[in-house]
């Protein structure tokens, strides 16, 4: 009658734990069961096996000594047993959490390795395809001995045509846009600076062909900045107006004193 339901439940838990210890002790005595030389504190079965061995040794010592009075009361024994069981359960819970975390990490590493292997396989296939293509091109090039000579003939032909076009443009500009004279400037309403007008054929403005060359060189040499800055004492306004009116040159969208050649070659 002195035992409460709580005491009975604690005694039942103690008996179950003792049964588990006996089972582990039997497994330890089994010579076919694998053993580890070093105890792993994260292995719950190893911990329980070690405790079972200790309890077995203590039990053997108690049997040799014979029965003696227990200095602890029943309540104290129940309390200690409950604490020990709780410690074992907590250790098992932590071990289970660690095992789950290790498994999740292993799965992530396996997935990452699988992706890397697939990428390496695809890369190897791509490299092999390019090697095969390069070898095929090399065989085709070796078989066509006249390909290099043909390219040289085309390059020489293009160079000749380019020189002919430049000469034709020079003749056209010289015929239709001759060098400015003082009379041309005055007739167009311009002013000739003092000290620079010394007769027919003398002008401080550059020729029309030079304006075109300046625009072309700027377009080809610095395509990132193809604009030419207009200078009132260098570029004759009627020439600039002619280039803009016929779409040969374009003004800068924000600065009126900058023009560039229309990019016919693109």
Residue pairs with C-beta under 8 A, 6 or more apart in sequence:
2 74
3 11
3 74
7 74
7 75
7 78
10 78
10 81
10 82
11 78
13 81
13 82
13 85
14 78
14 81
14 85
17 81
17 84
17 85
17 88
20 48
21 48
21 51
21 52
21 55
22 52
24 45
24 48
24 49
24 52
25 49
25 52
25 53
25 56
27 33
27 49
28 49
28 52
28 53
36 43
36 46
39 46
39 47
39 50
40 46
41 47
42 94
42 95
42 98
43 95
44 88
44 91
44 92
44 95
47 88
47 91
48 88
51 88
70 77
72 80
141 147
169 209
169 212
170 209
173 207
173 208
173 209
173 212
174 209
177 207
177 208
177 209
177 239
179 201
179 203
179 207
180 203
180 205
180 207
180 236
181 200
181 201
181 202
181 203
182 192
182 197
182 199
182 200
182 202
182 203
183 200
184 203
185 191
185 192
185 203
185 205
185 236
186 192
188 236
188 237
188 238
190 236
190 237
192 203
192 204
193 204
193 233
196 202
196 203
196 204
204 233
204 234
205 233
205 234
205 235
205 236
205 239
206 214
206 234
206 235
206 236
208 239
211 235
211 239
211 240
211 243
212 248
212 261
214 228
215 228
215 243
215 249
215 259
215 260
215 261
216 261
218 225
218 226
218 227
218 228
218 260
218 261
219 226
219 260
219 261
219 263
226 260
226 261
226 263
227 252
227 255
227 258
227 259
227 260
228 258
228 259
228 260
229 257
229 258
230 240
230 257
230 258
230 259
240 249
240 259
242 248
243 249
243 259
244 250
244 251
244 259
247 262
248 261
248 262
249 259
249 260
249 261
249 262
250 259
250 260
250 261
250 262
251 258
251 259
252 258
252 259
252 260
